[in-house]
Amino acid sequence: MRIFHNLNVDFLGKRKIAYTFSISLLLLGLISLVVRGLEFGIDFRGGTEIVVDFQKPVNISTVRGYIEQIGLGNVEIKTFGGETGILVRTEAQDLPRPVYKKMITIIDEAKNKTLPSATFILADTSNTGSVTYSVANPDSVEVVIRALMASGFQADKASEDLNNNKVLVRVGNSDWIKYNLREKIKDNNFQILREERIGPKVGKELKVDALLALLLSFAVILVYLAFRYKAAFGASAVLAVFHDSFIMIGLYSLLYGIIPGLNLEVNLTVVAAFLTFVGYSMSDNVIVFDRIRENMKIHKSKSLEEIMNMSVNQTMSRTILTGGAALVTILVLIICGGEVLRTFSYTLFFGILIGTYSSIFVASALVLDYTRYTKKKIEF
């Protein structure tokens, strides 16, 4: 299938308009990054992420109202995968101390209700992620564990020593959420599907690793294209991909909080999407560069600008069809992929649009202006 047959548009002649458009987007993004910054996900900033799955569809606004009032600080609540799933994110690693004390009271009440005659002494509260109790003797440990687990707590032996008389009760953010939701929502059973905690140190390391991954991908692209074509093509391709990436980062900052559906956090999924669209954008550039190289060997009497215009026009059919097919697939992911794939899908969607634009208006134009500025002639 061919479209735009015999297309003859002066794309390179419009490069100053394209430069103005690109610089405007880059400046807007830069200003937004300085003023507003980026909203990082739990992967990078650290915190706790909890997935709750209800038996029946649940009103997200109602659940949000309940959870925001239970003392976990700033929390984010959104749907997850469908009408029965809820995703809760909080920056807290462990329970805040006031909430921790309430959990101890709740455990004591459960113990007094199920084992009123058991000797149950608070032994250690130094770690807000757990509570340690001492029981009368090692033989009572299993009885206490079973009673606490029947009451909905996660209990286990403090050690595997035969003389161990201590019980460890886990009290995490998910336990506190579970307790409160059971008090508020009595006609809709639920379970905690997942709880993930990432420390701030790990989040910082992940930020560095993600940045290194992107920079290394740019370096490899530069070396590959410099060998396959000329250094000018390699440098312009890397600049074009950097241009695409920076515009995307700027969009993340600009759109967050303005368009509800585009409140996208920067997390590891975004890094994966970035690396994917970097490869896609580079593939688009390589197709155009290949055609430029072929046409330079055939049309030796034409100027570089004429050859570049000819090449971009000749590859336009492939560019639009490939990009269009990819965008249709990604639209399906956006519509049907749910919350899990939302960030990945939107990043790829905008990335392909920006990458297609830069392969037409930016990458070749940078090579042309480089040759004019340095007065160097490119030959293959």
Sequence and secondary structure as in RCSB ss.txt:
>XXXX:A:sequence
MRIFHNLNVDFLGKRKIAYTFSISLLLLGLISLVVRGLEFGIDFRGGTEIVVDFQKPVNISTVRGYIEQIGLGNV
EIKTFGGETGILVRTEAQDLPRPVYKKMITIIDEAKNKTLPSATFILADTSNTGSVTYSVANPDSVEVVIRALMA
SGFQADKASEDLNNNKVLVRVGNSDWIKYNLREKIKDNNFQILREERIGPKVGKELKVDALLALLLSFAVILVYL
AFRYKAAFGASAVLAVFHDSFIMIGLYSLLYGIIPGLNLEVNLTVVAAFLTFVGYSMSDNVIVFDRIRENMKIHK
SKSLEEIMNMSVNQTMSRTILTGGAALVTILVLIICGGEVLRTFSYTLFFGILIGTYSSIFVASALVLDYTRYTK
KKIEF
>XXXX:A:secstr
   STT    TGGGHHHHHHHHHHHHHHHHHHHHHT   B HHHH EEEEEEEESS   HHHHHHHHTTSS SSE
EEEE SSTTEEEEEES SS  HHHHHHHHHHHHHHHHHH TTS EEEEE SSTTEEEEEESSGGGHHHHHHHHHH
TT EEEES   TT  EEEEE  HHHHHHHHHHHH  SS EEEEEEEEE HHHHHHHHHHHHHHHHHHHHHHHHHH
HHHS HHHHHHHHHHHHHHHHHHHHHHHHHTTTSGGG   BSHHHHHHHHHHHHHHHHHHHHHHHHHHHHHHH T
TS HHHHHHHHHHHTHHHHHHHHHHHHHHHHHHHHHSHHHHHHHHHHHHHHHHHHHHHHHHTHHHHHHHHHHHHT
     
